[in-house]
Amino acid sequence: MTITVRPGSTVMFTGDSITDCQRLESGDGLGFGYPLRVAGEWGLQHPDRPVTWLNTAHAGDKVMDLEARWQTDVLDARPDVVSILVGVNDMGRHTLDPQGYVIPAEEFEAGYDRLLAPLAEAGTELILIEPFLLPIHHVIEAGAGAALIGEKERKERRTDLDPKIQVVRELARKYGAHLLGADRMFAELAATTAPEYWSADGVHPTPAGHAALAAAWLRLVA
């Protein structure tokens, strides 16, 4: 079953840098990533159903950061549909800083649950996007060059992320939300085309990666 987006609806995207995509520097407030592609394709296909598109994502955000601004950035806008992609910054902080705090899956779940509860109570349609990590092959710099991420670190990150992906799936079931299985989708894409084609650093999508996210998102709405 898909979400029916009615004329005059407000649709909000929120999360971290994957959704932010320099939205504050863009004239339309949507940034350059998949939210812009979704809005453009929707407008092309449904000129009879105008929609207000909002993006309140912040680069670097974790679940706890979303929670701190949830009332003003999300709830006060009273959106009809909210799409959330968060979790990558909750993953593997120790790979950037050996003394960094490791966020347990249980803490991630509790915070995410607190985000969803008031939206579900208000009858808001929810789209939860799995956080994802592509199996790229080269060493990258992370944390503004503070750390190098190679095969060992990616395995640590994957071990950390998998339980959090499962949390998102379970919360989608709990709240009757629509789940966009982005981690599974990118794993399938990376099996036939080099993972770097979809994300140069394994986290932030390329233009093709954003297009894939947007296409998958649009399959959830009608």
Salt bridges, closest charged atoms under 4 A:
ASP61 OD2 - ARG69 NH2 2.68
ASP65 OD2 - LYS62 NZ 3.45
GLU67 OE2 - ARG114 NE 2.59
ASP73 OD2 - HIS58 NE2 3.57
ASP73 OD2 - ARG69 NH1 2.62
ASP113 OD2 - LYS174 NZ 2.62
GLU130 OE2 - ARG169 NE 2.73
GLU130 OE2 - ARG184 NH2 3.21
GLU151 OE2 - LYS155 NZ 3.63
GLU156 OE1 - HIS94 NE2 3.97
GLU156 OE2 - LYS152 NZ 2.87
ASP160 OD1 - LYS164 NZ 2.58
ASP162 OD1 - ARG158 NH1 2.69
ASP183 OD1 - ARG158 NH2 3.08
GLU196 OE2 - HIS138 ND1 3.51
ASP201 OD2 - HIS204 ND1 2.74
